[in-house]
Amino acid sequence: MIFYFSGCGNSKYVAETIAAGLNDNLTFIPEAAREGRYDYTLAEGERLGFVFPVYSWAPPKLVLDFVKKLNIKVGPSTGSGTLPYIYFACTCGDNCGLTEKVFRKAVEEKGWSLSACFSVQMPETYIGMAGFKLDTPENAQLKIDRANDLLKRNITRLINKEHFSEMVVGSLAWLKTYLVNPGFNRSATDDSKYLSTEACIHCGKCVETCPLKNITLEEGRPKWHGHCTMCMSCYHHCPVNAIQYGKATAGKGQYYFGRR
């Protein structure tokens, strides 16, 4: 069983690739949370996986909140079996800070034990602040090619239930994860800065692609409702680039996995 979250498709691709390699099932975290589906039973020996993007050098808050509420039993009848093999894969543009430490703590607080984890560098999607920009198309494709090689290797390790950690931590990791990330969660997920320009064609693509169902159309224009995780899916999927995040995204281009 694999639980995943994705806004612009990088983590969805990784989750689908792992699921195909393990012949496993996928559950979309925002959908399960909306429906209050937190109780699951694993077959004896079944793996428990999580796939998610790194947001400001830590797991997204919505992923950690879901894990906190998750109730996992092992064994089809009594629900009393050995703890499962637990792993996660996270996507990042460059590095992931101390994401492993944060997620490991969340798992251990539930009495579980993390068996394996790895980060996958994928094309950048976050451009909501000055200084952040997308990869060039050439660099984006290079990251995807390298990710496919990494996934092929690590899926074999997951099949064999190996214990391993393969994370691109980066520099100043403690500062980024424990000082910058809380600030990101407090203020950088403020969706009041989103706006739609006169280029808006009222197609509703932003409503359709928002994983948290945080957007509605009012008089044909998108309205955000204060429950944003800053995945920037609405911005990147707009077919006419009419959505902007204040002045931070102006002229920066768009990307989502599979975009041509």
Residue pairs with C-beta under 8 A, 6 or more apart in sequence:
1 24
1 25
1 27
1 40
1 42
1 46
1 47
1 48
1 49
2 15
2 18
2 19
2 22
2 24
2 25
2 26
2 27
2 49
2 50
2 51
3 26
3 27
3 29
3 32
3 49
3 50
3 51
3 66
3 70
4 11
4 12
4 15
4 26
4 27
4 28
4 29
4 50
4 51
4 52
5 11
5 28
5 29
5 30
5 51
5 52
5 53
5 60
5 62
5 63
5 211
6 12
6 13
6 15
6 51
6 52
6 53
6 211
6 231
7 53
7 125
7 211
7 229
7 231
7 232
7 233
8 125
8 231
8 232
8 233
8 236
8 237
8 255
8 256
8 257
9 256
9 257
9 258
10 53
10 91
10 120
10 122
10 123
10 125
10 257
11 51
11 52
11 53
11 90
11 91
11 122
12 257
13 122
13 257
13 258
14 51
14 89
14 91
14 120
14 122
14 147
14 151
15 26
15 51
15 89
16 26
17 148
17 151
17 155
18 24
18 49
18 51
18 89
18 151
18 155
18 158
19 25
19 26
21 151
21 152
21 155
21 158
21 159
22 47
22 49
22 155
22 158
22 159
24 47
24 49
27 37
28 211
29 52
29 62
29 63
29 66
30 62
30 211
30 212
30 213
32 38
32 66
33 62
33 65
33 66
33 69
34 213
38 66
38 69
38 70
38 71
39 71
39 73
40 70
40 71
40 72
40 73
41 72
41 73
41 74
41 75
41 76
41 79
42 48
42 72
42 73
42 74
42 75
42 81
42 84
43 74
43 75
43 76
44 74
44 75
44 76
44 81
44 82
45 84
46 74
46 84
47 84
47 85
47 86
47 87
47 158
47 161
48 72
48 84
48 85
48 86
48 87
49 86
49 87
49 88
49 89
49 158
50 63
50 67
50 86
50 87
50 88
50 89
50 103
51 88
51 89
51 90
51 91
52 59
52 60
52 63
52 88
52 90
52 91
53 60
53 90
53 91
53 92
53 125
53 231
54 90
54 91
54 92
54 96
54 97
54 99
54 119
55 61
55 126
55 181
55 184
55 229
55 230
56 176
56 180
56 181
56 184
56 185
56 188
57 95
57 96
57 97
57 98
57 99
57 170
57 173
57 176
57 177
57 180
57 181
58 97
58 98
58 99
58 102
58 177
58 181
59 90
59 99
59 102
59 103
59 106
60 229
61 185
61 229
62 212
62 229
64 102
64 103
64 106
67 103
67 106
67 107
67 110
68 106
68 109
68 110
70 110
72 84
72 112
73 79
73 80
73 81
74 80
74 81
74 82
74 83
74 84
75 81
83 111
83 112
83 113
84 112
85 115
85 116
85 161
86 107
86 112
86 113
86 114
86 115
86 116
87 114
87 115
87 116
87 117
87 158
88 103
88 114
88 117
89 117
89 118
89 119
89 120
89 154
90 96
90 99
90 103
90 117
90 118
90 119
90 120
91 119
91 120
91 121
91 122
92 99
92 119
92 120
92 121
92 122
92 168
93 121
93 122
93 123
93 124
93 125
93 126
93 135
94 121
94 124
94 168
94 170
95 119
95 168
95 169
95 170
95 171
95 173
96 119
96 167
96 168
96 169
96 170
97 169
97 170
97 173
97 176
97 177
97 181
98 169
98 173
98 174
98 176
98 177
98 178
99 119
99 167
99 177
100 114
100 117
100 165
100 167
100 169
101 177
102 177
103 114
103 117
104 114
104 117
107 113
107 114
108 114
115 161
115 163
116 157
116 158
116 162
116 163
116 164
116 165
117 164
117 165
117 166
117 167
118 150
118 154
118 164
118 165
118 166
118 167
119 166
119 167
119 168
120 147
120 150
120 151
121 143
121 146
121 147
121 168
122 143
122 144
122 147
122 257
123 134
123 135
123 139
123 140
123 143
123 144
123 255
123 257
124 132
124 133
124 134
124 135
124 140
124 255
125 134
125 231
125 232
125 236
125 255
125 256
126 132
126 230
126 232
127 133
127 134
127 232
127 245
127 248
127 249
127 252
128 188
128 230
128 232
128 245
128 248
128 249
129 188
129 248
130 248
132 248
133 252
134 140
134 252
134 253
134 254
134 255
135 143
135 255
140 255
154 166
157 164
170 176
184 230
188 230
189 228
189 229
189 230
190 228
191 214
191 224
191 225
191 226
191 227
191 228
191 230
192 224
192 226
193 245
193 246
193 248
194 222
194 224
194 228
194 234
194 235
194 243
194 244
194 245
195 243
195 244
195 246
196 206
196 221
196 222
196 242
196 243
196 244
197 242
197 243
197 244
198 242
199 240
199 241
199 242
200 220
200 221
200 222
200 240
200 242
200 243
201 239
201 240
201 242
202 217
202 220
202 221
203 239
204 217
205 237
205 238
205 239
206 215
206 222
206 233
206 234
206 237
206 238
206 243
207 215
207 216
207 217
207 222
208 237
209 233
209 234
209 237
210 233
210 234
211 229
211 231
211 233
212 227
212 228
212 229
214 224
214 225
214 226
214 227
214 228
215 222
215 223
215 224
215 225
215 234
216 222
216 223
216 225
217 223
222 234
222 243
232 245
233 256
234 243
235 243
235 244
235 245
235 249
235 254
236 254
236 255
236 256
236 259
237 254
237 256
238 254
241 254
244 250
